[in-house]
Amino acid sequence: MFHSIASHFEAKMVELGLPPHSPCVVTLDAWSVHRGQEFRDWVSAMFPWIFLIYIPAGCTGLFQPCDVGIQRILKLVIKWAAHADIVNETLAMLDRGITPELIVLDKRVATMRDRSVRWVVEAHKALSNKDLVKKVRRAHNGYFNILI
C-alpha cells in the first residue's frame, strides 16, 4: 500500500515539474501499527523523502472530514446490514428449536463474501442521497472550511 502512495507522489512530482523525491507528507491515524518503530524505520529507509504526521486521537474529524462524513455513514450502514444478518440467522436457528447455547453463526469466507454484496448495496443506496453528499462536501471543523 505504501508503495502506491510513493508512486502517486512520484507521478505528481513529474506532473508538477518538481525535483525527484521532493519532500512529501503522509497524514496517518495514530494507530499502533502506524506508530510502531518497525514501520517508521521501514518508511524512513525506503522513502526518506516522505514524512509521517500523525493525527492525534479524537481529532480525525479535523483532518479527515470524509472519515466523519461519507465514510462514517458507509461504515454504519455496512455494520447495520451485517448486524441484521446475524440477528436473522440467530432467529432462524431459534425458530428451528436450537437452544441459545448451541447456536454457532456461519463465519465461513463464502458466507461472508455472499452477504457482503448486500451490505455494500445497502451502503451505496444510503450514500446516493445527494443532500447528504452536499453536506459532507462542505465540512467546517472550527478552524478551516475544507472543500473536498
Secondary structure, DSSP 8 states (H G I E B T S, - for coil): -HHHHHHHHHHHHHHHT--TT--EEEEEE--HHHHSHHHHHHHHHH-TTEEEEEE-TT-HHHH-HHHHTHHHHHHHHHHHHHHHHHHHHHHHHHHTT--GGG------HHHHHHHHHHHHHHHHHHHT-HHHHHHHHEEE-SS-EEE-
